[in-house]
Amino acid sequence: MNTLQRLPTSGKIRPGIKVLTAKAAGINGTAKVYEEGIRAGSSFDEIAKNLIKISGCPETPLVPRNVPFFRVSGDDFTAPESASEIMRYA
């Protein structure tokens, strides 16, 4: 019997980032909420939830963008400090 062993998954490293859609960027206050979320190290899901609370913001305020780097968020890991460790050596 051939069994494959797999390493346990403890988190996700996501290539690229998400940025405001053109429609969301045109709404007063969204850029500030987005920038504060990025500075705080929030996940893009959390940033989107905060953006949706702004009156007139579309349900999908962020769109993926390819960039030559990656971003990790503590929210994507079972042990949030893992994200800090990864970025320390990146």
C-alpha positions as CSV (number, residue, x, y, z in Angstrom):
1,M,0.0,0.0,0.0
2,N,1.4,3.4,-1.0
3,T,0.6,6.1,1.4
4,L,1.7,9.7,1.1
5,Q,2.6,11.7,4.1
6,R,1.6,15.3,4.1
7,L,2.9,18.1,6.3
8,P,0.2,19.8,8.3
9,T,-1.0,23.1,7.0
10,S,-0.6,25.9,9.6
11,G,-1.4,28.9,7.4
12,K,-1.4,30.5,3.9
13,I,1.1,32.7,2.1
14,R,-0.8,34.6,-0.6
15,P,1.0,36.0,-3.7
16,G,0.0,39.5,-4.6
17,I,-2.2,41.9,-2.8
18,K,-5.7,43.4,-3.0
19,V,-6.4,47.0,-3.8
20,L,-9.5,49.2,-3.9
21,T,-11.7,48.9,-7.0
22,A,-12.2,52.1,-8.9
23,K,-15.8,52.4,-7.6
24,A,-14.7,51.9,-4.0
25,A,-11.8,54.3,-4.3
26,G,-14.2,57.0,-5.4
27,I,-16.1,56.8,-2.1
28,N,-15.1,59.2,0.7
29,G,-13.3,57.5,3.5
30,T,-12.4,54.2,1.8
31,A,-8.8,55.0,1.1
32,K,-8.3,55.9,4.8
33,V,-9.9,52.6,6.0
34,Y,-7.8,50.6,3.5
35,E,-4.5,52.3,4.4
36,E,-5.2,51.8,8.2
37,G,-5.9,48.2,7.6
38,I,-2.7,47.6,5.7
39,R,-0.6,49.4,8.3
40,A,-2.3,47.4,11.1
41,G,-1.5,44.1,9.2
42,S,-5.2,43.2,8.9
43,S,-6.2,40.5,6.4
44,F,-7.8,41.6,3.2
45,D,-11.0,39.9,4.3
46,E,-11.1,42.1,7.5
47,I,-10.3,45.2,5.5
48,A,-13.1,44.4,3.1
49,K,-15.6,43.9,6.0
50,N,-14.6,47.4,7.3
51,L,-15.0,49.0,3.9
52,I,-18.5,47.5,3.3
53,K,-19.6,49.4,6.5
54,I,-19.0,52.7,4.6
55,S,-22.2,54.0,3.0
56,G,-22.2,53.5,-0.8
57,C,-19.3,51.1,-0.8
58,P,-19.8,48.1,-3.1
59,E,-20.1,44.6,-1.7
60,T,-16.8,43.7,-3.3
61,P,-14.5,46.7,-2.6
62,L,-11.2,45.0,-3.3
63,V,-9.7,43.4,-6.4
64,P,-6.5,41.2,-6.6
65,R,-3.3,42.8,-8.0
66,N,-0.1,41.0,-8.9
67,V,3.0,42.4,-7.3
68,P,6.6,41.1,-7.1
69,F,6.3,40.3,-3.4
70,F,4.0,38.4,-1.0
71,R,2.1,39.3,2.1
72,V,1.3,37.2,5.1
73,S,-1.3,38.0,7.7
74,G,-1.6,36.6,11.2
75,D,-5.3,36.0,10.5
76,D,-4.3,33.3,8.0
77,F,-2.4,31.2,10.5
78,T,-3.4,28.9,13.3
79,A,-0.5,30.5,15.3
80,P,-0.6,34.2,14.3
81,E,3.0,34.7,15.4
82,S,4.0,32.5,12.5
83,A,3.3,35.4,10.1
84,S,5.8,37.6,12.0
85,E,8.4,34.9,11.9
86,I,8.0,34.4,8.1
87,M,8.3,38.1,7.4
88,R,11.3,38.4,9.7
89,Y,13.3,36.1,7.4
90,A,11.7,37.2,4.1
